[in-house]
């Protein structure tokens, strides 16, 4: 089982506070030969829509951005390959969003990769923004 990112439990609390139910932690996506785990599968209580969340901290901004972008793309490909039509969000802290993700390279990478972002405040354990 994969390790939890620093903010994993905080993102779970933020999702719950925003009206989501956690369906599964470490949601398994299987391809023919690989097993990939996305951090959280959640269901919105108001309409039962489901979404996946990959949690990332950005304590080392460039390295973490590269890892997060690569994982996000790989997970998108695996979802398509497996025929799963679920939105995938990259869950990042407000600090990370205001940091490298708001810099020109982060904005450009987000636009090219068409990333869906869920921005949370780790102190209040609340979701601040959906992009």
C-alpha positions in Angstrom: 0.0 0.0 0.0 1.4 3.4 -0.9 2.5 5.9 1.7 0.2 8.8 2.6 1.3 12.3 1.6 1.7 14.9 4.4 -1.7 16.4 3.8 -3.7 13.2 3.1 -5.7 13.2 6.3 -6.3 17.0 6.1 -7.7 16.6 2.5 -10.0 14.0 3.8 -11.3 16.3 6.5 -11.6 19.2 4.0 -13.6 17.0 1.6 -15.9 15.8 4.4 -16.5 19.4 5.5 -17.4 20.3 1.9 -20.0 17.6 1.7 -18.1 14.6 0.4 -18.1 11.0 1.6 -14.8 9.1 1.4 -15.5 6.0 -0.6 -11.9 4.6 -0.6 -8.4 5.6 0.3 -5.8 4.4 -2.1 -8.3 3.7 -4.9 -6.9 1.0 -7.2 -6.7 1.6 -11.0 -5.6 -1.6 -12.8 -4.2 -1.7 -16.3 -3.3 -5.0 -17.9 0.0 -5.3 -16.1 0.1 -2.6 -13.5 -1.7 -1.5 -10.3 -1.8 2.2 -9.7 -3.2 3.8 -6.5 -4.8 7.2 -6.5 -5.0 8.7 -3.0 -8.8 9.3 -2.5 -12.0 8.3 -4.2 -14.8 10.5 -2.9 -18.5 10.9 -3.5 -20.4 14.2 -3.3 -23.4 13.8 -1.0 -25.6 16.2 -2.9 -25.6 14.4 -6.3 -23.6 11.2 -5.7 -21.0 12.2 -8.3 -17.6 10.7 -7.7 -14.1 12.1 -8.2 -10.5 11.0 -7.5 -8.0 13.1 -5.6 -4.2 12.9 -5.8 -2.8 14.7 -2.8 0.6 16.4 -3.1 2.6 18.6 -0.9 5.2 20.9 -2.4 8.0 21.1 0.2 10.5 21.0 -2.7 8.7 22.9 -5.3 10.3 22.0 -8.6 10.8 18.3 -7.8 7.3 18.0 -6.4 5.8 19.8 -9.3 7.5 17.4 -11.7 6.4 14.4 -9.7 2.8 15.6 -9.3 2.5 16.5 -13.0 3.9 13.1 -14.1 1.6 11.2 -11.7 -1.4 13.2 -12.7 -0.8 12.4 -16.4 -0.1 8.8 -15.8 -3.3 8.4 -13.7 -5.3 10.2 -16.4 -3.9 7.7 -19.0 -4.7 4.7 -16.7 -8.2 6.0 -16.2 -8.8 6.3 -19.9 -7.1 2.9 -20.6 -9.4 1.3 -18.0 -12.5 2.9 -19.3 -13.2 4.8 -16.0 -14.9 8.1 -16.6 -14.1 9.8 -13.3 -12.7 13.3 -12.8 -9.2 13.5 -11.3 -8.2 16.4 -9.1 -4.7 17.4 -7.9 -5.3 18.4 -4.2 -2.8 21.0 -3.2 -2.4 23.4 -0.3 -3.1 27.1 -0.6 0.6 27.7 -0.1 1.6 25.4 -3.0 -1.0 27.1 -5.2 0.3 30.6 -4.3 3.8 29.3 -4.8 5.1 27.4 -7.8 1.6 26.7 -9.3 1.1 30.5 -9.6 4.5 31.1 -11.2 4.7 31.1 -15.0 6.0 27.6 -15.3 3.4 26.2 -12.9 0.6 28.0 -14.7 1.9 26.9 -18.1 2.2 23.3 -17.0 -1.3 23.4 -15.5 -2.8 24.8 -18.7 -1.0 22.3 -21.0 -1.8 19.3 -18.8 -5.4 20.5 -18.2 -5.2 19.8 -14.5 -8.1 20.0 -12.3 -7.1 21.5 -8.9 -8.6 21.4 -5.5 -7.0 23.9 -3.2 -7.3 23.5 0.5 -6.2 25.3 3.7 -4.3 22.8 5.9 -4.9 25.0 9.0 -8.7 25.3 8.7 -8.9 21.9 6.9 -11.3 23.5 4.4 -11.4 23.6 0.7 -10.7 27.2 -0.6 -11.1 26.8 -4.3 -11.9 24.4 -7.2 -10.1 25.1 -10.5 
